[in-house]
Amino acid sequence: FNDIWAITGIPVSTLDDHDQDYHITGSGGIALVASVGGEVKKQGRVKVGDLVTIYSGQNDILSPTVGLDPMFADFSIQGYQGPDGSHQQFMVAQVPQVHVKPQDASLEAAGSYVLNLGTIYRALFTTLRIEPGKTLFVEGAATGTGLEALKSARNNGLQVTGMVSNNDRAEYIRGLGATGVINRKDSRYANAFTKVPADPQQWAEWEGKGEAILADYRAQNNGKLADYVVSHAGELSFPRSFQMLEENGVLTFYGASSGYHFTFMGKKGMRSPQEMFEKGSLRAGEAVLIYYGVDTLEDGIVDAVGLEAIESAREMGARIVVATYTDAQKE
Ligand SMILES: NC(=O)c1ccc[n+]([C@@H]2O[C@H](COP(=O)([O-])OP(=O)(O)OC[C@H]3O[C@@H](n4cnc5c(N)ncnc54)[C@H](OP(=O)(O)O)[C@@H]3O)[C@@H](O)[C@H]2O)c1
């Protein structure tokens, strides 16, 4: 995906992200170490001649926040956000990107697993914090990250239902232990995979079009919807996957293959802004963007939840930016 998106310049041109007039694609790979810097030499973990696996995530390795979470320290993907990817003879890597090649993996496998598994590790264990005995629904379960999510969740004692687009893939994932399958090309789901319409008059009809999918999911999962959802296929699948959530269910997403305009229908229930900030692990000093004025009193100015969000974020020591819809709200 990174290569295709970088080459086509869709949805954004990678050349706008850096100031070079070339872009070499390739996010991660297998490499032979040709040269090392002085500090790397002193440390001794990596030496010239080593056959290594390269992870494509780069960051500001001297940042104080790097130990907390490397993704918060100017994180970027080499070969996509940065211009110097792995499809060249010599590439410069930061030493934390360099890992011992797993002995039992082929060169191809050793050069391609890290970003997939890193993404899935983060989705399942850092974000969802999956627990055995629960249920998970994952898009694109027969390939790439979806397949890794299926395997990892199964290995950790979850019951997994995967979405795929044909019967061969359905059989394949059943063979890997999927409890249920949703074939998104099933004729009964025709016209179901769309964004939620903007017009509220059409919301009930849109929800109704998902009933067959939900019924099929429930039939394969003891009558219940999903405790966890992993979504990555973008705007056409996200709203239905969100609809798949059981009460108190949690969804995580990365990627947006079919487009970035994410819509979803709310579910019953309410959480305070403070609970949501805690769920998002907000820490003092971190930045929060609050949209104020989403739901106001008749005066069009007072947004009670917006005010509570600002107050909670302030109490938690966040740096706050508020986006308002009108100047009166700003005042
Ligand atoms: N690979 C990584 O490490 C990584 C890391 C971060 C983000 N991402 C992003 O995550 C997304 C998936 O990456 P991947 O490597 O897993 O790709 P992949 O191996 O190509 O798998 C994606 C699968 O999604 C399904 N799909 C495609 N269009 C769909 C749609 N409209 N509705 C529902 N399902 C659809 C397809 O399966 P079926 O046809 O069987 O349904 C396809 O095989 C991409 O946007 C990618 O940029 C990937």
The ligand as an ORCA input file, in Angstrom:
! r2SCAN-3c Opt
* xyz 0 1
  N       0.658     -3.519      6.409
  C       0.984     -2.690      7.389
  O       1.917     -2.905      8.133
  C       0.166     -1.453      7.653
  C       0.517     -0.589      8.688
  C      -0.266      0.529      8.948
  C      -1.364      0.778      8.136
  N      -1.649     -0.056      7.109
  C      -2.826      0.238      6.279
  O      -3.826     -0.716      6.611
  C      -4.590     -1.066      5.441
  C      -4.521     -2.572      5.192
  O      -3.182     -2.949      4.951
  P      -2.788     -4.468      4.656
  O      -1.320     -4.493      4.572
  O      -3.464     -5.366      5.640
  O      -3.445     -4.654      3.185
  P      -3.839     -5.967      2.376
  O      -2.942     -7.104      2.676
  O      -4.009     -5.555      0.958
  O      -5.285     -6.365      2.932
  C      -6.364     -5.482      2.851
  C      -7.656     -6.295      2.677
  O      -8.757     -5.426      2.928
  C      -9.882     -5.917      2.258
  N     -10.592     -4.799      1.638
  C     -10.198     -4.040      0.579
  N     -11.135     -3.131      0.290
  C     -12.138     -3.305      1.165
  C     -13.391     -2.673      1.369
  N     -13.807     -1.668      0.597
  N     -14.174     -3.122      2.386
  C     -13.761     -4.128      3.188
  N     -12.586     -4.769      3.038
  C     -11.790     -4.360      2.035
  C      -9.408     -6.907      1.209
  O      -9.807     -8.211      1.640
  P     -11.144     -8.914      1.056
  O     -11.225     -8.532     -0.393
  O     -10.955    -10.359      1.292
  O     -12.284     -8.342      1.863
  C      -7.889     -6.791      1.266
  O      -7.278     -8.041      1.033
  C      -4.005     -0.204      4.314
  O      -4.769      0.973      4.236
  C      -2.597      0.097      4.787
  O      -2.067      1.263      4.246
  C      -0.941     -1.173      6.868
*
